Amino acid sequence: MSAASARVRQFWRAPALHALLHQCVAFFAAIAILAALELRGIAPPHLLGAALIQGALAAMLSAWRRLAPWWLPIQLLFAPALVAMHGLQLPPLLFLGLFILLLLLYWSSFRTQVPYYPSTKAVWQAVAGLLPPHRPLRCIDIGSGFGGLVLHLAAMRPDSLIAGIELAPLPWLVSRLRARLQHSRARFMRGDYLDLDFADYDVVFAYLSPAAMPALWEKAHSEMRPGTLLLSHEFAIPGRAADLVVAPRRNAPVLYGWRMQAQAVPFSLCGNDAGP
């Protein structure tokens, strides 16, 4: 599957898009209900009541379409929250500023289903301890955020190429500035890891989300070379037993690792497809 087709599939499968569609359907359904009440001579509810009707319809629709349970209270309270915020008479520029900030920070999380998850120094040290010693490596953090892991590994392994890729503009820009201020050899790219060729790297580190893990395994398994290492903090790959599990701290999420194996090549007798 190409990176472009994978992105299109991610977009149409994004729960946020489905939740928005459910809200749109619930909005028109609520209008129809209010109109029917008015035709029967029943006084329609005030604005907050109408918003609650929309929220209830959106929540029921999301439950019917089997969105994750935590979407249901969001769907229920979304429209009433808009009405309540409107009543506060806050300056419109405040909402615009918050929207721009969240957009720069989360960017296309609605499509990738990968929010911002910061890793800790304990995780950085655990990853550094798993890197093969005594030879230069090419390592990448896919979804590198503000660059903490990449900067740490670049300082620990000056012999190696340590890179990070981040889709959201704000974390990418901050990581670039941090590398420049620290005179680090770390490299930061802005883009989608789906566009990378994992065959270029000896170690790939991910701190994504459960929703992204099956597709990550497909890409890693098809592209990474035998002997290379895929690491994932906190989130395992469904149906794939990890080759190593490391606990950076007690009572904290673990670090999973999978060593890539050579893919089996179907056996065929030479000359079977040739003519006599």
C-alpha positions in Angstrom: 0.0 0.0 0.0 1.3 3.4 -0.9 1.8 6.2 1.6 -0.9 8.3 -0.1 -3.5 5.5 0.0 -2.7 4.8 3.6 -3.3 8.5 4.5 -6.6 8.5 2.6 -7.7 5.3 4.5 -6.6 6.9 7.8 -8.6 10.0 7.0 -11.9 8.2 6.2 -11.5 5.9 9.2 -10.7 8.8 11.7 -13.1 8.6 14.6 -13.0 12.4 14.8 -14.4 12.6 11.3 -17.2 10.1 12.2 -18.0 12.1 15.3 -18.3 15.3 13.3 -20.6 13.6 10.8 -22.7 12.3 13.7 -23.0 15.9 15.1 -24.1 17.2 11.7 -26.8 14.5 11.4 -27.9 15.1 15.0 -28.1 18.9 14.3 -30.6 18.5 11.4 -32.5 15.8 13.3 -32.8 18.2 16.3 -34.1 20.9 14.0 -36.7 18.5 12.7 -37.8 17.5 16.2 -38.1 21.2 17.2 -40.1 21.9 14.1 -42.5 19.0 14.8 -43.0 20.2 18.3 -43.9 23.7 17.1 -46.4 22.3 14.6 -48.1 20.5 17.4 -48.3 23.7 19.4 -45.8 22.6 21.9 -43.3 25.3 23.0 -39.8 24.3 21.9 -37.1 24.2 24.6 -34.7 27.1 25.0 -31.3 27.1 23.3 -29.5 25.0 25.9 -32.3 22.4 25.8 -32.1 22.2 22.0 -28.3 21.7 22.3 -28.9 18.9 24.8 -31.3 17.2 22.3 -28.6 17.5 19.6 -26.0 16.1 22.0 -28.2 13.2 23.0 -28.9 12.3 19.4 -25.2 12.5 18.5 -24.2 10.3 21.4 -26.8 7.7 20.5 -25.7 7.7 16.9 -22.0 7.3 18.0 -22.9 4.4 20.3 -24.8 2.8 17.4 -21.8 3.2 15.1 -19.6 1.8 17.8 -17.2 4.6 18.4 -15.0 4.3 21.5 -17.0 4.8 24.8 -15.1 7.9 25.7 -16.5 9.6 22.6 -20.1 9.4 24.0 -19.7 12.1 26.7 -17.9 14.3 24.2 -20.7 13.9 21.8 -23.3 14.6 24.5 -21.7 17.7 25.8 -20.2 19.3 22.7 -23.2 21.4 21.6 -24.2 22.4 25.2 -20.6 23.5 25.8 -20.7 25.7 22.7 -23.9 27.3 24.0 -22.3 27.8 27.4 -19.2 29.3 26.0 -21.2 31.7 23.8 -23.0 32.9 27.0 -19.7 33.9 28.6 -19.2 36.6 25.9 -15.5 35.9 25.6 -13.5 37.8 22.9 -13.5 35.9 19.5 -9.7 36.4 19.2 -9.3 34.2 22.3 -11.0 31.3 20.5 -9.0 32.0 17.3 -5.7 32.0 19.3 -6.6 28.7 21.1 -7.6 27.1 17.8 -4.3 28.1 16.1 -2.2 26.9 19.1 -4.0 23.5 19.1 -3.7 23.2 15.4 0.0 23.8 15.5 0.5 21.3 18.3 -1.8 18.5 17.2 -2.0 19.2 13.4 -3.5 16.0 11.8 -4.1 14.0 15.0 -7.7 13.6 13.9 -6.4 11.5 10.9 -3.5 9.7 12.4 -5.2 9.1 15.8 -1.8 9.9 17.4 -2.0 12.6 20.0 1.1 14.2 21.6 2.6 11.7 24.1 5.8 13.0 25.7 8.3 10.3 26.8 10.4 10.6 29.9 14.1 10.6 30.6 13.8 7.1 32.0 12.5 6.0 28.6 15.4 7.8 26.8 17.9 6.0 28.9 16.2 2.6 28.3 16.3 3.2 24.6 20.0 4.2 24.7 20.8 1.0 26.6 19.2 -1.1 23.8 21.2 0.4 21.0 23.9 -2.0 19.7 27.3 -0.7 20.8 30.6 -0.4 19.0 29.2 0.5 15.6 27.5 3.5 14.0 23.8 3.4 13.8 21.0 5.1 11.9 18.1 5.6 14.3 14.8 7.5 14.0 12.0 8.6 16.3 8.8 8.6 14.4 6.6 11.3 16.0 9.5 13.0 17.8 7.5 15.7 19.4 9.7 18.4 21.0 12.8 16.3 20.4 13.8 15.1 23.9 14.7 11.5 23.0 16.5 12.4 19.8 18.6 15.0 21.5 19.5 12.6 24.3 20.5 9.8 21.9 22.5 12.2 19.8 24.5 13.3 22.8 25.0 9.7 24.0 25.9 8.3 20.5 27.9 10.9 18.6 29.1 8.2 16.2 25.5 7.6 15.0 22.9 9.4 12.9 20.0 10.2 15.2 16.9 11.7 13.6 13.3 12.5 14.4 10.3 13.1 12.2 7.3 15.1 13.3 4.1 16.1 11.5 2.9 18.9 13.8 4.6 22.3 13.0 5.1 23.6 16.5 6.9 20.6 18.1 9.0 20.3 15.0 10.1 23.9 15.1 10.8 23.8 18.8 13.0 20.6 18.3 14.9 22.3 15.5 15.6 25.3 17.7 16.7 23.1 20.6 19.1 21.2 18.4 20.6 24.5 17.2 20.9 26.0 20.6 22.6 22.8 22.0 24.9 22.5 18.9 23.5 19.0 18.6 24.1 16.7 15.6 20.5 15.5 15.9 18.4 15.9 12.7 14.7 16.8 12.7 12.5 16.5 9.7 8.9 17.7 9.3 6.7 15.2 7.6 4.7 11.9 7.9 6.6 8.8 8.8 4.6 6.9 6.2 6.7 8.7 3.6 9.9 7.2 5.0 11.6 4.1 3.9 12.3 2.1 7.2 15.0 0.2 5.3 17.3 3.2 5.8 17.3 2.8 9.6 18.8 0.3 12.1 16.4 1.3 15.0 12.9 2.8 14.7 11.3 4.1 17.9 7.6 4.9 18.2 5.4 6.4 20.9 2.1 6.5 18.9 -1.3 5.1 20.0 -3.0 1.7 19.9 -4.8 2.7 16.7 -1.6 3.2 14.8 0.2 0.0 15.8 -1.2 -2.5 13.2 -0.3 -0.3 10.3 3.1 0.5 11.9 3.8 -3.3 12.0 2.9 -3.8 8.4 5.2 -1.0 7.3 8.1 -2.1 9.6 7.7 -5.8 8.7 7.8 -5.1 5.0 10.6 -2.5 4.9 13.0 -3.0 7.8 16.1 -5.1 7.2 16.7 -8.4 9.1 18.4 -7.7 12.4 17.1 -4.2 12.8 15.0 -3.2 15.8 11.5 -1.7 16.1 10.8 -0.2 19.5 7.5 1.0 20.9 6.9 2.7 24.2 3.7 1.7 26.1 1.8 0.3 23.0 2.2 -3.3 21.9 1.4 -4.7 18.5 -1.7 -6.8 18.5 -1.0 -10.5 17.9 2.8 -10.0 17.8 4.7 -11.1 20.8 7.6 -8.7 21.6 11.2 -10.1 21.5 12.1 -7.9 24.5 10.2 -6.0 27.2 11.9 -3.4 29.3 10.4 -1.5 32.2 12.1 2.0 32.4 10.5 2.6 35.8 8.4 0.7 38.3 4.7 0.9 37.8 5.1 2.7 34.5 4.5 1.8 30.9 7.0 -0.6 29.4 9.2 -0.5 26.3 8.5 -3.2 23.7 11.0 -4.4 21.0 10.8 -6.5 17.9 13.8 -7.8 16.0 13.2 -8.0 12.3 13.6 -11.4 10.8 14.3 -12.4 7.2 11.1 -12.9 5.3 10.6 -16.4 3.9 11.0 -16.8 0.2 8.7 -19.3 -1.5 10.7 -22.3 -2.8 10.4 -23.3 -6.4 12.3 -25.7 -8.6 14.5 -24.0 -11.2 13.1 -24.4 -14.7 9.5 -25.4 -13.7 8.1 -22.4 -15.5 10.2 -22.9 -18.6 9.2 -24.7 -21.6 10.7 -28.1 -22.6 
